[in-house]
Amino acid sequence: MTVTIYHNPNCSTSRNTLGLIRNTGEEPVIVEYLKTPLTKDQLRALVGKLGISARDLLRAKEKLAGELGLSDPSVSDEALLDAMAAHPILMNRPVVVTEKGAKLCRPESEVVLDILTKPQRGAFAKEDGTPVVDEHGKRISR
């Protein structure tokens, strides 16, 4: 199975997650979900793989979420999936799927390390300079 990342190239967390995947030597399938939005059924399947609720996949900080009243806890998962399908900016990112599972890699990109099957090939630091993996490919604990 290949690694798939639901990616927003304008998001530093998404870029850092992609960097960690590539640091294994793997070139993932990149789904730029803002250009190629997921259908409601695809979003439902993704939520299932993640083992979370649709609300957990919602980017609640997005201005549009507030404008649409999606922060109201009475809004159903089905309505949230409808909103994310209609407005892909509402989907939280990045999401990575591998043969070991699926993860929403927010707020920390290094969560992806839990589901990658290949080891890190060397040191990796986030765009802000924060080291994540040492020169031996080992995760740095903080």
Backbone as CSV, one residue per row, in Angstrom:
resi,resn,N_x,N_y,N_z,CA_x,CA_y,CA_z,C_x,C_y,C_z
1,MET,0.842,-1.183,0.000,0.000,0.000,0.000,0.883,1.240,0.000
2,THR,0.439,2.243,-0.694,1.188,3.484,-0.729,0.741,4.405,0.400
3,VAL,1.517,5.437,0.609,1.171,6.477,1.564,0.389,7.549,0.805
4,THR,-0.720,7.976,1.387,-1.517,9.045,0.803,-1.603,10.186,1.800
5,ILE,-1.371,11.402,1.313,-1.514,12.586,2.155,-2.554,13.511,1.540
6,TYR,-3.494,13.914,2.363,-4.468,14.934,1.980,-3.834,16.242,2.413
7,HIS,-3.414,17.009,1.430,-2.407,18.050,1.612,-2.903,19.425,1.178
8,ASN,-2.469,20.427,1.917,-2.649,21.820,1.530,-1.256,22.430,1.492
9,PRO,-0.716,22.720,0.317,0.650,23.226,0.226,0.843,24.597,0.868
10,ASN,-0.234,25.288,1.205,-0.122,26.585,1.876,-0.018,26.461,3.389
11,CYS,-0.094,25.247,3.906,-0.080,24.981,5.346,1.283,24.420,5.750
12,SER,1.950,25.084,6.701,3.281,24.631,7.115,3.227,23.256,7.775
13,THR,2.186,22.963,8.537,2.076,21.635,9.156,1.965,20.563,8.077
14,SER,1.215,20.859,7.034,1.078,19.918,5.926,2.413,19.750,5.200
15,ARG,3.122,20.843,4.966,4.435,20.751,4.296,5.433,19.977,5.154
16,ASN,5.422,20.201,6.470,6.325,19.459,7.357,5.995,17.971,7.359
17,THR,4.716,17.641,7.357,4.302,16.236,7.320,4.763,15.580,6.023
18,LEU,4.575,16.272,4.920,5.039,15.756,3.627,6.552,15.565,3.647
19,GLY,7.268,16.489,4.254,8.724,16.359,4.370,9.132,15.124,5.156
20,LEU,8.422,14.837,6.236,8.733,13.640,7.026,8.459,12.365,6.237
21,ILE,7.395,12.363,5.449,7.119,11.197,4.598,8.256,11.022,3.598
22,ARG,8.614,12.096,2.938,9.679,12.022,1.926,11.031,11.691,2.542
23,ASN,11.241,11.990,3.816,12.499,11.675,4.495,12.683,10.172,4.668
24,THR,11.642,9.387,4.378,11.761,7.924,4.399,12.178,7.386,3.031
25,GLY,12.187,8.265,2.030,12.462,7.830,0.665,11.197,7.527,-0.112
26,GLU,10.066,7.632,0.543,8.763,7.353,-0.075,8.239,8.621,-0.751
27,GLU,7.672,8.447,-1.932,6.959,9.547,-2.591,5.476,9.221,-2.490
28,PRO,4.746,9.957,-1.637,3.349,9.621,-1.404,2.438,10.062,-2.542
29,VAL,1.243,9.523,-2.528,0.171,10.047,-3.351,-0.278,11.329,-2.657
30,ILE,-0.244,12.429,-3.374,-0.608,13.718,-2.787,-1.970,14.130,-3.333
31,VAL,-2.915,14.269,-2.430,-4.245,14.730,-2.808,-4.379,16.167,-2.298
32,GLU,-4.320,17.105,-3.224,-4.538,18.501,-2.848,-6.043,18.706,-2.813
33,TYR,-6.602,18.490,-1.632,-8.053,18.424,-1.489,-8.762,19.747,-1.774
34,LEU,-8.030,20.861,-1.796,-8.660,22.126,-2.183,-8.873,22.181,-3.696
35,LYS,-7.992,21.503,-4.450,-8.135,21.435,-5.907,-9.026,20.284,-6.334
36,THR,-8.962,19.191,-5.578,-9.748,17.995,-5.862,-10.527,17.648,-4.598
37,PRO,-11.653,18.314,-4.369,-12.405,18.100,-3.128,-12.900,16.668,-2.983
38,LEU,-12.961,16.224,-1.751,-13.496,14.904,-1.454,-15.023,14.983,-1.455
39,THR,-15.639,13.906,-1.896,-17.094,13.814,-1.830,-17.497,13.523,-0.389
40,LYS,-18.766,13.646,-0.137,-19.273,13.326,1.201,-18.950,11.878,1.562
41,ASP,-19.122,10.955,0.617,-18.824,9.545,0.886,-17.331,9.336,1.163
42,GLN,-16.470,10.027,0.424,-15.028,9.913,0.663,-14.668,10.476,2.038
43,LEU,-15.283,11.591,2.399,-15.043,12.173,3.725,-15.518,11.221,4.826
44,ARG,-16.693,10.612,4.639,-17.217,9.665,5.621,-16.252,8.489,5.782
45,ALA,-15.733,7.975,4.665,-14.775,6.859,4.717,-13.489,7.282,5.421
46,LEU,-13.041,8.497,5.158,-11.816,8.996,5.794,-12.006,9.130,7.300
47,VAL,-13.136,9.659,7.711,-13.450,9.772,9.139,-13.442,8.376,9.774
48,GLY,-13.992,7.403,9.069,-13.990,6.028,9.563,-12.583,5.472,9.734
49,LYS,-11.731,5.709,8.735,-10.336,5.241,8.837,-9.613,5.901,10.000
50,LEU,-9.914,7.177,10.207,-9.271,7.922,11.286,-9.796,7.519,12.659
51,GLY,-11.014,6.992,12.697,-11.620,6.628,13.974,-12.015,7.852,14.790
52,ILE,-12.407,8.924,14.103,-12.803,10.155,14.768,-14.192,10.567,14.276
53,SER,-14.723,11.597,14.859,-16.005,12.126,14.399,-15.765,13.138,13.282
54,ALA,-16.815,13.425,12.547,-16.718,14.462,11.517,-16.330,15.793,12.156
55,ARG,-16.816,16.059,13.358,-16.468,17.298,14.057,-14.954,17.391,14.295
56,ASP,-14.319,16.257,14.572,-12.869,16.250,14.790,-12.097,16.554,13.509
57,LEU,-12.702,16.284,12.362,-12.061,16.573,11.080,-12.336,18.007,10.626
58,LEU,-13.309,18.644,11.238,-13.674,20.008,10.875,-12.599,20.993,11.329
59,ARG,-12.221,21.874,10.436,-11.288,22.950,10.788,-12.116,24.069,11.423
60,ALA,-12.360,23.919,12.726,-13.264,24.809,13.452,-12.764,26.254,13.492
61,LYS,-11.452,26.455,13.377,-10.894,27.815,13.421,-11.110,28.579,12.119
62,GLU,-11.500,27.878,11.086,-11.738,28.517,9.802,-12.925,29.474,9.932
63,LYS,-12.760,30.693,9.458,-13.807,31.713,9.557,-15.145,31.219,9.013
64,LEU,-15.101,30.507,7.902,-16.317,30.001,7.274,-17.086,29.066,8.203
65,ALA,-16.384,28.309,9.027,-17.060,27.406,9.967,-17.970,28.198,10.898
66,GLY,-17.469,29.316,11.386,-18.285,30.177,12.242,-19.436,30.799,11.486
67,GLU,-19.155,31.271,10.269,-20.199,31.904,9.461,-21.343,30.938,9.154
68,LEU,-21.014,29.660,9.006,-22.030,28.648,8.695,-22.680,28.060,9.950
69,GLY,-22.233,28.509,11.127,-22.804,28.015,12.376,-22.398,26.604,12.726
70,LEU,-21.264,26.149,12.195,-20.847,24.752,12.388,-20.258,24.484,13.772
71,SER,-19.966,25.520,14.530,-19.417,25.308,15.872,-20.504,24.920,16.873
72,ASP,-21.751,25.065,16.484,-22.867,24.658,17.338,-22.812,23.136,17.506
73,PRO,-22.703,22.643,18.761,-22.586,21.200,18.975,-23.787,20.389,18.497
74,SER,-24.908,21.061,18.236,-26.085,20.329,17.774,-26.031,20.012,16.276
75,VAL,-25.055,20.577,15.555,-24.919,20.293,14.127,-24.468,18.841,13.970
76,SER,-25.200,18.070,13.187,-24.928,16.632,13.035,-23.666,16.372,12.215
77,ASP,-23.130,15.171,12.375,-21.981,14.756,11.574,-22.318,14.805,10.086
78,GLU,-23.538,14.405,9.733,-23.945,14.432,8.325,-23.907,15.855,7.780
79,ALA,-24.369,16.817,8.561,-24.338,18.220,8.130,-22.900,18.716,8.029
80,LEU,-22.050,18.272,8.930,-20.638,18.666,8.877,-19.973,18.085,7.628
81,LEU,-20.272,16.831,7.313,-19.720,16.209,6.103,-20.218,16.939,4.861
82,ASP,-21.491,17.308,4.842,-22.032,18.089,3.722,-21.260,19.396,3.563
83,ALA,-21.015,20.071,4.680,-20.317,21.358,4.638,-18.880,21.190,4.145
84,MET,-18.186,20.150,4.620,-16.803,19.934,4.187,-16.740,19.544,2.715
85,ALA,-17.732,18.803,2.236,-17.766,18.442,0.820,-18.013,19.684,-0.047
86,ALA,-18.863,20.563,0.429,-19.179,21.780,-0.315,-18.081,22.839,-0.205
87,HIS,-17.382,22.830,0.924,-16.346,23.841,1.203,-15.101,23.123,1.733
88,PRO,-14.251,22.597,0.861,-13.115,21.778,1.302,-12.155,22.494,2.261
89,ILE,-12.161,23.823,2.287,-11.303,24.555,3.223,-11.660,24.211,4.675
90,LEU,-12.844,23.649,4.883,-13.284,23.293,6.231,-12.679,21.993,6.747
91,MET,-12.018,21.239,5.863,-11.391,19.984,6.291,-10.047,20.282,6.941
92,ASN,-9.865,19.740,8.134,-8.593,19.907,8.823,-7.521,19.098,8.115
93,ARG,-6.295,19.547,8.203,-5.206,18.908,7.484,-3.914,19.013,8.268
94,PRO,-2.971,18.181,7.858,-3.007,17.136,6.837,-3.519,15.820,7.417
95,VAL,-4.038,14.999,6.544,-4.438,13.644,6.911,-3.555,12.702,6.096
96,VAL,-3.016,11.692,6.772,-2.163,10.711,6.108,-2.740,9.324,6.344
97,VAL,-2.752,8.520,5.264,-3.232,7.142,5.338,-2.112,6.226,4.852
98,THR,-1.789,5.219,5.658,-0.786,4.210,5.300,-1.370,2.839,5.630
99,GLU,-0.605,1.803,5.359,-1.071,0.451,5.700,-1.162,0.260,7.214
100,LYS,-0.475,1.101,7.987,-0.519,1.003,9.453,-1.670,1.791,10.068
101,GLY,-2.366,2.584,9.255,-3.481,3.350,9.799,-3.589,4.727,9.184
102,ALA,-4.378,5.557,9.823,-4.608,6.920,9.348,-4.477,7.872,10.524
103,LYS,-3.967,9.064,10.245,-3.785,10.073,11.293,-4.095,11.454,10.750
104,LEU,-4.740,12.249,11.585,-4.826,13.687,11.371,-3.575,14.247,12.029
105,CYS,-2.676,14.773,11.229,-1.353,15.180,11.718,-1.349,16.656,12.131
106,ARG,-2.242,16.995,12.993,-2.378,18.337,13.514,-2.683,18.210,14.998
107,PRO,-2.087,18.972,15.837,-1.292,20.149,15.503,0.178,19.843,15.218
108,GLU,0.613,18.626,15.476,2.034,18.302,15.304,2.251,17.348,14.137
109,SER,3.052,17.773,13.183,3.327,16.964,11.990,3.994,15.634,12.317
110,GLU,4.742,15.574,13.415,5.482,14.348,13.727,4.580,13.185,14.118
111,VAL,3.289,13.411,14.302,2.341,12.324,14.537,2.412,11.316,13.394
112,VAL,2.774,11.778,12.205,2.860,10.892,11.045,3.880,9.771,11.267
113,LEU,4.872,10.005,12.095,5.897,8.985,12.341,5.295,7.702,12.922
114,ASP,4.155,7.820,13.593,3.502,6.657,14.203,2.943,5.680,13.179
115,ILE,2.705,6.149,11.947,2.065,5.267,10.956,2.910,5.032,9.709
116,LEU,4.117,5.576,9.663,4.983,5.316,8.510,5.620,3.945,8.654
117,THR,5.728,3.226,7.547,6.302,1.873,7.598,7.804,1.874,7.360
118,LYS,8.300,2.892,6.675,9.736,2.982,6.415,10.384,3.912,7.426
119,PRO,11.643,3.621,7.795,12.325,4.483,8.765,12.779,5.805,8.143
120,GLN,13.000,6.770,8.994,13.577,8.039,8.570,15.018,7.793,8.144
121,ARG,15.444,8.473,7.078,16.781,8.238,6.523,17.832,9.184,7.070
122,GLY,17.445,10.134,7.882,18.407,11.091,8.419,17.682,12.172,9.183
123,ALA,18.417,13.219,9.498,17.869,14.312,10.296,16.753,15.032,9.537
124,PHE,15.791,15.542,10.320,14.714,16.350,9.759,14.333,17.401,10.782
125,ALA,14.205,18.631,10.299,13.719,19.731,11.132,12.534,20.380,10.430
126,LYS,11.599,20.865,11.240,10.450,21.584,10.691,10.937,22.879,10.045
127,GLU,10.052,23.493,9.283,10.381,24.750,8.616,10.840,25.822,9.592
128,ASP,10.346,25.763,10.825,10.742,26.776,11.820,12.056,26.433,12.506
129,GLY,12.679,25.331,12.074,13.966,24.928,12.629,13.882,23.930,13.771
130,THR,12.693,23.603,14.241,12.532,22.651,15.336,12.929,21.253,14.868
131,PRO,13.955,20.649,15.515,14.359,19.300,15.108,13.312,18.264,15.502
132,VAL,13.052,17.326,14.592,12.061,16.274,14.821,12.733,14.905,14.809
133,VAL,13.705,14.738,13.909,14.409,13.467,13.744,15.907,13.775,13.763
134,ASP,16.675,12.944,14.489,18.126,13.182,14.564,18.852,12.596,13.351
135,GLU,20.151,12.749,13.323,20.952,12.311,12.173,20.939,10.796,11.974
136,HIS,20.499,10.060,13.000,20.399,8.602,12.897,18.996,8.149,12.509
137,GLY,18.110,9.122,12.242,16.737,8.802,11.857,15.826,8.502,13.014
138,LYS,16.258,8.844,14.219,15.468,8.577,15.426,14.666,9.820,15.817
139,ARG,13.443,9.577,16.222,12.553,10.654,16.652,13.138,11.344,17.888
140,ILE,13.097,12.664,17.870,13.576,13.452,19.001,12.382,13.721,19.919
141,SER,12.507,13.317,21.172,11.428,13.539,22.130,11.525,14.951,22.692
142,ARG,10.347,15.534,22.898,10.338,16.876,23.508,9.621,16.845,24.806
